[in-house]
Amino acid sequence: MTDSIQSYLEAKRSVDDRALNRRVLERFTAELSGRPEPVRILELGCGVGTMIARLAEWGSLPARVSYRAVDRDAASIERARELVPAWLEASGYTVDRSESATGETVGDGVPKSTTLVARPVDAKDSRTDTSADRSAANADRSDARLEITLEVADAFEIEDEGDAVVAAALLDIVALEDAVPAVADLLADDGLCYAPITYDGATTFAPRDRLDERIEAQYHRHMDDIRDEGSSRAGSALVATLPRHGWDVLAAGGSDWLVRSVEGSYPGDERAVVARVLETMADALEAVPSPELDAGARWRWFDRRWRELEDGDLVYVAHNLDVLARVQ
Ligand SMILES: C[S@@+](CC[C@H](N)C(=O)[O-])C[C@H]1O[C@@H](n2cnc3c(N)ncnc32)[C@H](O)[C@@H]1O
């Protein structure tokens, strides 16, 4: 892979921004708002912290929140420690950067856990752009406070009692039957699970190619049969699995990714998102034995897709679901 996973996670922020199902997110925000503060949110597999910044910027969080964000990848947490304060400041927060660390490290002196505190700047002072306006409601509360802990940890080995768990683009790469009870164990009574961008069984490209369906089927076979955990239909499986484990599904809906060029170029770094997907697919297909799809035909398909991406002619769509559920 040419670019790091951290650059990919940063680049896909704008793709997720467009894709997120607003109805499911609004229900999540409404469910959080009545709870005693500080509302305790726990994010599993937070990557570089885009969801924290987004929820704060979009005014989706209650005024007082303690937000514990964990990822097992130390480099992603390191990048989150740089990006999250900068993003929050850009969207109208002051951030106390005198991070408090526990002293524990995870190799190379990287702190296992650091905490920073963000407060919305007074709404009447300096709000000029619309995204900042959206978080203005919290700025009217003089006690508004977002305390963020960024932590290197395995999501399924920690202990906590949160009001909500956020798991974005995570539940499609883990074993659902184990993950769903593990999430319940991290929640207080009536706790919520918000699982946006959960992949659900469709990757398509345009212009069409006669090999598209076979390539997609092999890609899904890799997710289902070869990769250690996860499934190509995790989104719908999650909707079916949650009630069997005693959860109420409060809202669910599509959050498809769509990346296309505008006047010949892809917005932001979104070209890198598609490049990463093509690389992941190529690696996956390499590992799937497929007598019906010889290496030459496969190579020609990828070569065509790379050329179309270079020329700004490739459209990429992936079908995801956003799911919000409450543990009974
Ligand atoms: C597809 S990325 C999504 C990152 C982020 N949620 C986002 O949407 O940008 C999946 C993330 O989950 C993390 N991850 C996977 N399994 C994990 C586990 N057991 N514990 C903690 N993090 C995990 C990976 O390191 C990666 O950062």
The ligand as a Gaussian input file, in Angstrom:
#p B3LYP/6-31G(d) Opt

LIG

0 1
 C      -12.193000       0.932000       8.916000
 S      -11.346000       1.661000      10.235000
 C      -12.543000       2.849000      10.781000
 C      -11.946000       3.939000      11.606000
 C      -12.927000       5.010000      12.055000
 N      -13.975000       4.457000      12.878000
 C      -13.503000       5.712000      10.854000
 O      -14.648000       5.423000      10.504000
 O      -12.798000       6.516000      10.243000
 C      -11.414000       0.447000      11.509000
 C      -10.632000       0.871000      12.721000
 O      -10.887000      -0.076000      13.753000
 C       -9.678000      -0.358000      14.416000
 N       -9.856000      -1.664000      15.063000
 C      -10.126000      -2.857000      14.483000
 N      -10.280000      -3.816000      15.416000
 C      -10.109000      -3.209000      16.610000
 C      -10.139000      -3.650000      17.948000
 N      -10.363000      -4.941000      18.256000
 N       -9.918000      -2.763000      18.925000
 C       -9.664000      -1.459000      18.638000
 N       -9.624000      -0.975000      17.402000
 C       -9.854000      -1.831000      16.387000
 C       -8.617000      -0.291000      13.342000
 O       -7.335000      -0.074000      13.886000
 C       -9.122000       0.886000      12.507000
 O       -8.615000       2.108000      12.967000

